[in-house]
Amino acid sequence: MPKDLLLEIGLEEVPARFVRGAVEQLKDKTEKWLADNRLAHEGVTAYATPRRLAVIVKRLADRQEDVSEEVKGPSLKIAKDAGGAWTKAALGFARSNAAEPEALFVRELAGVEYVYARKSSIGVAASELLPGALPAIVTSMTFPKNMRWGAYELRFVRPIRWLVALHGSEVVPFSITDVQTGRTSRGHRFLGSDTDIAEPSQYVAKLREQHVIVDIEERREAILAQLGELAKSRGWEIAIKDDLLEEVLFLVETPTALAGSFDPAFLDIPQEVLITSMREHQRYFPVLDAQGKLQPHFVTVRNGDAASLDMVARGNEKVLRARLSDAKFFYAEDQKGKIDAFLHKLESIVYHEELGTVADKVRRVRATADKLAELLRADETVRAQVGRAADICKFDLVTQMVYEFPELQGIMGEDYALKFGEEPAVAKAINEHYSPRNASDNPPASLVGAIVGIADKLDTIVGCFLIGIIPTGSQDPYALRRQAAGIVSTLLAHGLELRLSELFKLSLDVFAAAGLGKREAFDVSKDLSEFFALRVKNVLTEQQIRYDVTDAVLGAGCDDVRRTVLRAKALQAAAAGDSREAFRPAAEAFGRVANLAAKAGDSRQIDASLFADPAEGALYEAWMKAHGTIVTATAEAKLTEALSALSELSGPIAAFFEAVMVMADDEAIRRNRLALLGLIADDVRGFADFAKLAG
């Protein structure tokens, strides 16, 4: 009879940022083991708090499913010798599959006879498998940071203090380090006590009795409900940031929201500073009015009940007052300096040992930004603002405020620049050039910020690629993927007429002038093209472009990011829904043209006197008309018109193939026809690789 399975790993408090990934990993590993071992069940549910990771498997089958399968072995000519006796290869195959040689049989596959064995496996009871499997699942888990404790060799996120493993009402016996499994879990560290669990179905309720809400979503909803009640009762807007909510969620087992206040005099400091201090250092939710202006209040979530909340609030207020006093001091001290003095300090800060100081990077960013402004034909005012913003874009990195709160880079740069008398456009660009800071952030709103931002991100990416720092797998310590995505989103947001190849060459030239880099520019440029193509692919996926349309469009390249996206949208509209069947003949014609044009080589010379059939001349005239439209429409970024003009060739192409034999015996006629197809194929390949469209 199926029984539920509970596994709980009790730990010392795990860093909040590790909990979600850890419990999802535990669930995934459990599900994979169940699938690999043919154990049926009705679902795996994960639970987690700062002190525990747990899974419950509903209605786990009593035993594995029996298996009977036919296993293919060597071919018959290898399996038997000239006398018809089994060879060593056949006997070894039989032995490895626990089969008697007499039980081997022969079956034909694709015209070849092979030896087969019938392999049967009787399912083992789950109760026999679990004592070995569960500790293996636990000890195979990995974490961003591990630790060892006592004299044990095991590395884990935090020391294991208790283990609960129940299969139905029975304890699954095993131990990890010196911790033996049992049925006793631990409640809230201060409000609860140990509790015995008779069977897995009691787990959630038993721990709730001990002031622990183990259900992640239930705990999250409780926090949001309490914050909502506070906001409603006081007429506040509580700024709930998802990443802060996620962290608080895994800091508490019994959440209780409470409010506190701080001296309104601190509101003279930019509210970004106050909010950052509250969020990053104290894990407080800031309070805003209806216009988004910070109020002298905060909300926090306590890991406990509602007892003595006034005293808890006063303690939090005291800690916050000290933090804000420091921020106020730093803010006042920074304003006593000058931009030139801050810039001078950048000369002594190493950016990367192979790429120079931060000041060196700033000079490269300035050189790159100037060239970008020139390529974009920006007016003199914009060029001057770009130059100044690039020169001072990093000065705030050496201020006391940014040293204390690195998250405020750029934000403080804008504030201080305005106070030091810089133009508003320049000050804004200092802040914007870091954007987008994350996946949900927007690219720079101003052209000046966009140009400086692209120059800065490009310098980082190209510099890293030049010295061999290229992201692999999940490793990306310099956030190069995010910065490349930022360049792509900025190009699209501003509709900038800049090709990726132009950007790469421009930046590579700047590095070459500085004598930096240890890889060949050609190799770096090739790697950069592949790297950015993946970022463009992500953009197309986010815009709901079908996978096959994405592959087809990227098959024609993505050097011009803006037109690549427009090509994808035009092709998706043509190859989807009601338009799909009407577009099919054009796609098939393009595929046939591309296949034959591959035999044309580089020849594109057309001799009209060699046309032996009217269909040839008709196709040539149709192509000349379409080609002109395609070139003009592409230049004007009207890619739907370009695809429409290309599609109009499908009729003349079909007539051409019906009327003539492309590979004619006469060499001159054959080469002329292939050259004509080559001209059409060039336009087709410039739009997409239509062979990659599904169906």
Sequence and secondary structure as in RCSB ss.txt:
>XXXX:A:sequence
MPKDLLLEIGLEEVPARFVRGAVEQLKDKTEKWLADNRLAHEGVTAYATPRRLAVIVKRLADRQEDVSEEVKGPS
LKIAKDAGGAWTKAALGFARSNAAEPEALFVRELAGVEYVYARKSSIGVAASELLPGALPAIVTSMTFPKNMRWG
AYELRFVRPIRWLVALHGSEVVPFSITDVQTGRTSRGHRFLGSDTDIAEPSQYVAKLREQHVIVDIEERREAILA
QLGELAKSRGWEIAIKDDLLEEVLFLVETPTALAGSFDPAFLDIPQEVLITSMREHQRYFPVLDAQGKLQPHFVT
VRNGDAASLDMVARGNEKVLRARLSDAKFFYAEDQKGKIDAFLHKLESIVYHEELGTVADKVRRVRATADKLAEL
LRADETVRAQVGRAADICKFDLVTQMVYEFPELQGIMGEDYALKFGEEPAVAKAINEHYSPRNASDNPPASLVGA
IVGIADKLDTIVGCFLIGIIPTGSQDPYALRRQAAGIVSTLLAHGLELRLSELFKLSLDVFAAAGLGKREAFDVS
KDLSEFFALRVKNVLTEQQIRYDVTDAVLGAGCDDVRRTVLRAKALQAAAAGDSREAFRPAAEAFGRVANLAAKA
GDSRQIDASLFADPAEGALYEAWMKAHGTIVTATAEAKLTEALSALSELSGPIAAFFEAVMVMADDEAIRRNRLA
LLGLIADDVRGFADFAKLAG
>XXXX:A:secstr
  EEEEEEEEES   HHHHHHHHHHHHHHHHHHHHHTT   S EEEEEETTEEEEEEEEE SB   EEEEEEEEE
HHHHB TTS B HHHHHHHHHTT  GGG EEEEETTEEEEEEEEEE   BHHHHHHHHHHHHHHT   SS B  T
T    BSS EEEEEEEETTEE   EETTEEEESEEE  TTT  EEE SSGGGHHHHHHHTT    HHHHHHHHHH
HHHHHHHHHT EE   HHHHHHHHTT SSEEEEEEE  GGGGGS HHHHHHIIIIIH  EEEE TTS EEEEEEE
EEES STTHHHHHHHHHHHHHHHHHHHHHHHHHHTTS HHHHHHHHTTSEEETTTEEHHHHHHHHHHHHHHHHHH
TT  HHHHHHHHHHHHHTTGGGGSHHHHH GGGTTHHHHHHHHHTT  HHHHHHHHHTT   STTS   SSHHHH
HHHHHHHHHHHHHHHHTT   BTTB TT HHHHHHHHHHHHHHHT    HHHHHHHHHHHHHHTT  SS HHHHH
HHHHHHHHHHHHHHHHHTT  HHHHHHHHTT  SSHHHHHHHHHHHHHHSSGGGHHHHHHHHHHHHHHHHHHTTS
TT     GGG  SHHHHHHHHHHHHHHHHHHHHHHTT HHHHHHHHHTTHHHHHHHHHH  SS SSHHHHHHHHH
HHHHHHHHHHHH  GGGS  
